[in-house]
Amino acid sequence: MIYDTLKLTQSWDLTVDGLGNIASATGSEAVAQDVASACRTVQGELFYDTSIGVPYPTLVWGKTFVPQLVRSLLEDAAKTVPGVVQAQATIALDSRSRILSGDVSVIDENGQALNATF
């Protein structure tokens, strides 16, 4: 499968290639980036399809933190990316700042292992 997406910087902004055009990511880099995007997307955030995203507002925010639930939600989000067949999330919650971080290890349809940090 040929797969590409807009390439984003570490601060999640668009970037340009050597010719000044908007850069794109391809292959495993694109899949890993899209997995990270899927995990960062809040359900209801995308005006063109409010069903897409992790249901943070209804199941996570303002609720008792249940790590197993959050890992499951992130793994489900990762599996929405074309070509991803398996996902395993590792998370960390900074209790002082209340910031969730982690990564999702995925296996694509070619059997390649990828890691996406969010």
Contacts in CASP RR format, 6 or more apart in sequence:
PFRMAT RR
TARGET T0000
AUTHOR 0000-0000-0000
METHOD contacts of the structure
MODEL  1
MIYDTLKLTQSWDLTVDGLGNIASATGSEAVAQDVASACRTVQGELFYDT
SIGVPYPTLVWGKTFVPQLVRSLLEDAAKTVPGVVQAQATIALDSRSRIL
SGDVSVIDENGQALNATF
1 82 0 8 1.000
1 83 0 8 1.000
1 109 0 8 1.000
2 26 0 8 1.000
2 27 0 8 1.000
3 26 0 8 1.000
3 27 0 8 1.000
3 30 0 8 1.000
3 31 0 8 1.000
3 82 0 8 1.000
3 83 0 8 1.000
4 24 0 8 1.000
4 25 0 8 1.000
4 26 0 8 1.000
4 27 0 8 1.000
4 30 0 8 1.000
5 24 0 8 1.000
5 25 0 8 1.000
5 30 0 8 1.000
5 33 0 8 1.000
5 34 0 8 1.000
6 14 0 8 1.000
6 22 0 8 1.000
6 23 0 8 1.000
6 24 0 8 1.000
6 25 0 8 1.000
7 14 0 8 1.000
7 15 0 8 1.000
7 22 0 8 1.000
7 23 0 8 1.000
7 24 0 8 1.000
7 25 0 8 1.000
7 29 0 8 1.000
7 33 0 8 1.000
8 14 0 8 1.000
8 15 0 8 1.000
8 25 0 8 1.000
8 33 0 8 1.000
8 37 0 8 1.000
9 15 0 8 1.000
12 40 0 8 1.000
14 22 0 8 1.000
14 23 0 8 1.000
15 22 0 8 1.000
15 23 0 8 1.000
16 22 0 8 1.000
16 23 0 8 1.000
17 23 0 8 1.000
17 24 0 8 1.000
24 30 0 8 1.000
25 33 0 8 1.000
28 108 0 8 1.000
28 112 0 8 1.000
28 114 0 8 1.000
31 81 0 8 1.000
31 83 0 8 1.000
31 84 0 8 1.000
31 106 0 8 1.000
31 108 0 8 1.000
31 114 0 8 1.000
32 106 0 8 1.000
32 114 0 8 1.000
32 115 0 8 1.000
32 116 0 8 1.000
33 116 0 8 1.000
34 81 0 8 1.000
35 77 0 8 1.000
35 78 0 8 1.000
35 81 0 8 1.000
35 84 0 8 1.000
35 87 0 8 1.000
35 104 0 8 1.000
35 106 0 8 1.000
35 114 0 8 1.000
35 116 0 8 1.000
36 104 0 8 1.000
36 116 0 8 1.000
36 117 0 8 1.000
36 118 0 8 1.000
38 53 0 8 1.000
38 54 0 8 1.000
38 77 0 8 1.000
38 78 0 8 1.000
38 80 0 8 1.000
38 81 0 8 1.000
39 54 0 8 1.000
39 74 0 8 1.000
39 77 0 8 1.000
39 78 0 8 1.000
39 89 0 8 1.000
39 104 0 8 1.000
39 116 0 8 1.000
39 118 0 8 1.000
40 118 0 8 1.000
41 52 0 8 1.000
41 53 0 8 1.000
41 54 0 8 1.000
41 77 0 8 1.000
42 53 0 8 1.000
42 54 0 8 1.000
42 56 0 8 1.000
42 57 0 8 1.000
43 50 0 8 1.000
43 51 0 8 1.000
43 52 0 8 1.000
43 53 0 8 1.000
43 54 0 8 1.000
43 55 0 8 1.000
43 56 0 8 1.000
43 57 0 8 1.000
43 58 0 8 1.000
44 50 0 8 1.000
44 51 0 8 1.000
44 52 0 8 1.000
44 53 0 8 1.000
44 57 0 8 1.000
45 53 0 8 1.000
46 52 0 8 1.000
46 53 0 8 1.000
52 80 0 8 1.000
53 77 0 8 1.000
53 80 0 8 1.000
54 60 0 8 1.000
54 73 0 8 1.000
54 74 0 8 1.000
54 77 0 8 1.000
55 73 0 8 1.000
59 69 0 8 1.000
59 73 0 8 1.000
60 69 0 8 1.000
60 70 0 8 1.000
60 73 0 8 1.000
65 93 0 8 1.000
67 91 0 8 1.000
67 93 0 8 1.000
70 89 0 8 1.000
70 91 0 8 1.000
70 100 0 8 1.000
71 89 0 8 1.000
71 90 0 8 1.000
71 91 0 8 1.000
72 89 0 8 1.000
74 87 0 8 1.000
74 89 0 8 1.000
74 91 0 8 1.000
74 104 0 8 1.000
74 118 0 8 1.000
75 87 0 8 1.000
75 88 0 8 1.000
75 89 0 8 1.000
75 104 0 8 1.000
76 87 0 8 1.000
78 84 0 8 1.000
78 87 0 8 1.000
78 89 0 8 1.000
78 104 0 8 1.000
78 106 0 8 1.000
78 116 0 8 1.000
79 85 0 8 1.000
79 86 0 8 1.000
79 87 0 8 1.000
81 106 0 8 1.000
83 108 0 8 1.000
83 109 0 8 1.000
84 106 0 8 1.000
84 107 0 8 1.000
84 108 0 8 1.000
84 109 0 8 1.000
85 107 0 8 1.000
85 108 0 8 1.000
85 109 0 8 1.000
85 111 0 8 1.000
86 106 0 8 1.000
86 107 0 8 1.000
87 104 0 8 1.000
87 105 0 8 1.000
87 106 0 8 1.000
87 107 0 8 1.000
88 104 0 8 1.000
88 105 0 8 1.000
88 106 0 8 1.000
89 102 0 8 1.000
89 103 0 8 1.000
89 104 0 8 1.000
89 105 0 8 1.000
90 102 0 8 1.000
90 103 0 8 1.000
90 104 0 8 1.000
90 105 0 8 1.000
91 100 0 8 1.000
91 101 0 8 1.000
91 102 0 8 1.000
92 100 0 8 1.000
92 101 0 8 1.000
92 102 0 8 1.000
93 99 0 8 1.000
93 100 0 8 1.000
94 100 0 8 1.000
94 101 0 8 1.000
101 117 0 8 1.000
101 118 0 8 1.000
102 117 0 8 1.000
102 118 0 8 1.000
103 115 0 8 1.000
103 116 0 8 1.000
103 117 0 8 1.000
103 118 0 8 1.000
104 115 0 8 1.000
104 116 0 8 1.000
104 118 0 8 1.000
105 113 0 8 1.000
105 114 0 8 1.000
105 115 0 8 1.000
106 113 0 8 1.000
106 114 0 8 1.000
106 115 0 8 1.000
106 116 0 8 1.000
107 113 0 8 1.000
107 114 0 8 1.000
108 114 0 8 1.000
END
